[in-house]
């Protein structure tokens, strides 16, 4: 009887999880479709004025957003398919899919706050590598173990520098001004990483700094120098140095 009761509870939890996956997949698909639609307004095949092409397709600023949001759309469709096959669609419209779960609410709320701060506060005003590194570290440390206290700690680590950047450099004219917000984000990133090492000895924790550094570094350099895209905050604390040495130190080596 104990085993049957435990199995019934596990089945119920799985049904609830798949129901939430169903709603989450729909939200992700709607979000991806909206941003794909907005990205479609960016010239992709090059503007043609007076018979002269303004840009080649591979230089279009729409390439990276199209790639990101198309990948999000595919991810949403895959998640939706899995949820439907597992019975999530059937349960999604019942009280099971809408039940209150404190830990789940904190998880979703923390992720929403972190991504909101990243998109609207940090990316326009802070060096992209620093902002992305902080957010990647916060998401991995805060959510890979499913512990509520880590979720809240990671959210606070992103919220504090995000609020500072938002209020101290709110207008667009201030976005490339002194790097006080860059230094604050770097400090928050370093402190969160040290805190993670002090409380988590897992392989995931040891790999997190590599992922947090290399992912935005490769992405932003590929965007700026490979696809020649306009990257956020070119005057950022780190990217301004990378761009300077690329054009002044490295590029002349193969041009000469």
C-alpha positions in Angstrom: 0.0 0.0 0.0 2.9 2.4 0.8 4.5 1.8 -2.6 1.1 2.3 -4.4 0.5 5.5 -2.5 3.9 6.8 -3.3 3.5 5.9 -7.0 0.1 7.7 -7.0 1.7 10.9 -5.5 4.5 10.7 -8.1 2.1 10.4 -10.9 0.1 13.3 -9.7 3.2 15.5 -9.4 4.2 14.5 -13.0 0.8 15.4 -14.3 1.0 18.8 -12.6 4.5 19.3 -14.0 3.4 18.4 -17.6 0.4 20.7 -17.2 2.6 23.6 -16.3 4.9 22.6 -19.2 1.9 23.0 -21.5 1.2 26.5 -20.3 4.9 27.4 -20.3 5.3 26.1 -23.9 2.3 28.2 -25.1 3.8 31.3 -23.4 7.2 30.7 -25.0 5.6 30.1 -28.4 3.6 33.4 -28.2 6.7 35.3 -27.0 8.8 33.9 -29.9 6.2 34.6 -32.5 5.8 38.2 -31.3 9.6 38.9 -31.4 9.9 37.2 -34.8 7.2 39.5 -36.0 9.0 42.5 -34.6 12.3 41.4 -36.0 10.7 41.1 -39.5 10.6 44.9 -39.6 14.5 45.0 -39.7 15.7 44.9 -43.3 17.0 41.4 -44.0 17.9 41.3 -47.7 19.3 44.8 -47.8 17.6 48.0 -48.6 17.6 49.1 -52.2 17.6 52.9 -52.8 18.0 54.4 -56.3 19.1 51.0 -57.6 21.9 50.7 -55.0 21.9 47.9 -52.4 22.5 49.2 -48.9 23.7 46.0 -47.3 24.2 42.3 -48.0 21.9 39.8 -46.2 24.7 38.5 -44.0 25.3 42.0 -42.6 21.7 42.4 -41.6 21.0 43.2 -37.9 18.1 40.7 -38.2 20.2 37.6 -38.4 20.9 37.1 -34.7 17.4 38.0 -33.4 15.9 35.7 -36.1 18.2 32.8 -35.0 17.5 33.3 -31.3 13.8 33.6 -31.5 13.4 30.8 -34.1 15.3 28.6 -31.8 13.0 29.6 -28.9 10.0 28.8 -31.2 11.3 25.3 -31.9 12.0 24.8 -28.2 8.5 25.8 -27.4 7.0 23.5 -30.0 9.1 20.6 -28.7 8.1 21.2 -25.1 4.4 21.5 -26.2 4.6 18.2 -28.0 6.1 16.5 -25.0 3.5 18.0 -22.7 0.6 16.9 -24.9 2.0 13.3 -25.3 2.4 13.1 -21.5 -1.2 14.2 -20.9 -0.4 17.8 -20.0 -3.0 19.3 -22.3 -5.7 17.2 -20.7 -4.7 18.2 -17.2 -3.8 21.8 -18.1 -7.4 23.0 -18.0 -8.1 21.4 -14.6 -7.3 22.6 -11.2 -4.2 20.3 -11.2 -2.5 22.6 -13.7 -3.4 25.7 -11.9 -2.7 24.7 -8.3 -0.6 26.9 -6.0 2.9 25.7 -5.2 5.1 28.2 -3.3 8.5 26.8 -4.5 7.2 26.8 -8.1 6.0 30.4 -7.8 9.3 31.5 -6.4 11.2 29.7 -9.2 9.1 31.2 -12.0 9.0 34.7 -10.3 12.8 34.7 -9.8 13.5 33.7 -13.4 11.1 36.4 -14.6 12.7 39.1 -12.5 16.3 38.1 -13.5 15.4 38.0 -17.2 13.5 41.3 -16.9 16.5 43.0 -15.3 18.8 41.6 -17.9 16.8 42.7 -20.9 15.5 46.1 -19.7 18.1 47.3 -17.2 21.5 45.6 -17.8 21.8 45.0 -21.5 21.3 48.5 -22.8 23.5 50.1 -20.1 26.2 47.5 -19.0 28.9 45.7 -20.8 27.3 42.7 -22.5 29.9 40.2 -21.4 29.6 41.3 -17.7 25.8 41.4 -17.7 25.5 38.0 -19.4 28.2 36.4 -17.2 26.3 37.6 -14.1 23.0 36.3 -15.3 24.3 33.0 -16.5 26.0 32.4 -13.2 22.8 33.4 -11.3 20.6 31.0 -13.4 23.0 28.0 -13.1 23.7 28.4 -9.4 20.2 29.5 -8.4 18.2 26.9 -10.2 20.2 23.7 -11.0 19.7 22.3 -7.5 16.0 23.5 -7.0 16.7 25.2 -3.7 14.6 28.2 -2.8 17.3 30.1 -0.9 19.6 29.9 -3.9 16.9 31.2 -6.2 16.4 34.2 -4.0 20.1 34.9 -3.6 20.7 34.8 -7.4 17.7 37.1 -8.0 19.1 39.6 -5.5 22.5 39.4 -7.1 21.0 40.6 -10.4 18.4 42.9 -9.0 20.7 45.2 -7.1 23.1 46.2 -9.9 20.1 46.2 -12.3 18.3 48.7 -10.3 21.4 50.8 -9.9 22.1 50.8 -13.7 18.4 51.6 -14.4 18.1 54.6 -12.1 21.6 56.0 -12.4 21.8 55.8 -16.2 18.2 55.7 -17.3 18.2 57.9 -20.4 19.8 56.6 -23.6 22.3 59.4 -23.5 23.7 57.9 -20.3 24.1 54.4 -21.5 27.8 54.7 -22.6 28.8 57.1 -19.9 31.2 56.3 -17.0 31.4 52.6 -16.2 30.3 52.7 -12.5 27.5 50.3 -13.3 29.9 48.0 -15.2 32.1 47.8 -12.1 29.1 47.1 -9.9 28.0 44.2 -12.1 31.5 42.8 -12.1 31.6 43.0 -8.3 28.3 41.3 -8.1 29.4 38.6 -10.5 32.7 37.9 -8.6 30.9 37.8 -5.2 28.2 35.5 -6.5 30.9 33.2 -8.0 32.8 33.1 -4.7 29.6 32.4 -2.8 28.8 29.6 -5.1 32.2 28.0 -4.7 31.8 28.3 -0.9 28.5 26.5 -0.9 28.6 24.2 -3.9 31.4 21.8 -4.8 29.7 20.1 -7.7 31.0 19.7 -11.2 28.3 22.1 -12.4 29.6 24.8 -10.0 33.2 24.3 -11.2 32.1 24.5 -14.9 29.9 27.6 -14.4 32.6 30.3 -14.6 33.8 28.8 -17.9 30.3 28.8 -19.3 29.6 32.3 -18.0 32.8 33.8 -19.5 33.1 32.0 -22.8 29.4 32.0 -23.9 28.9 35.8 -24.0 32.5 36.4 -25.2 32.2 34.1 -28.2 28.7 35.4 -29.0 29.5 39.1 -28.8 32.8 38.7 -30.8 31.1 36.6 -33.5 28.3 39.2 -33.7 30.6 42.2 -33.9 33.5 40.9 -36.0 32.1 37.9 -37.8 28.6 38.9 -38.8 29.4 42.6 -38.3 26.3 43.2 -36.2 25.6 46.1 -33.9 26.2 44.8 -30.4 24.7 46.3 -27.2 26.8 49.0 -25.5 29.9 49.0 -27.6 31.5 51.3 -25.1 31.2 48.7 -22.3 34.1 48.2 -19.9 35.3 44.9 -21.5 34.0 45.1 -25.1 35.5 48.5 -25.7 39.0 47.0 -24.9 38.3 44.0 -27.1 37.2 46.2 -30.0 40.2 48.5 -29.7 42.7 45.6 -29.7 40.9 43.9 -32.6 41.2 46.9 -34.9 44.5 48.3 -33.6 46.5 45.3 -32.7 45.1 42.2 -34.4 43.5 43.3 -37.7 46.6 45.0 -39.1 48.5 41.7 -38.8 46.5 40.0 -41.6 45.7 43.2 -43.5 49.4 43.9 -44.0 
